[in-house]
Amino acid sequence: MNHTVLNQEKQLKQKRKTLAKAKCRNAELDGLFKKIYEDNYSGKLSDDRFSKMSSEYEQEQAEINSLISTLESEMTEETEKSVNVNSFLHIVQKYTHITELNAAILREFIEKMTESA
């Protein structure tokens, strides 16, 4: 289980990194769109070129927004799972050397297992 927790933490770290890059690119695209709009308005960029570029930027931004949403959702879910696993491990360690199984111990294990499911 410790191996699983370490693997989840590694994946979570990678997703945080990917999320940060996606948010940075999203902000960059906002700036680029503003720039091409201003260039089009001032006549530096033709209407056709503006249309093509803005369409590409909007498509990329839609994909990035979808990625951001997916990553945030996955990270929230994985964080919750990690908390549940750590909590379960704590209970297991607490009762590693029990000599007698009683109703209270059993109830605590069952509650943690049903929370994780």
Secondary structure, 3 states (H helix, E strand, C coil): CHHHHHHHHHHHHHHHHHHHHHHHHHHHHHHHHHHHHHHHHHCCCCHHHHHHHHHHHHHHHHHHHHHHHHHHHHHHHHHHHHHHHHHHHHHHHHCCCCCCCCHHHHHHHHHHHHHHC
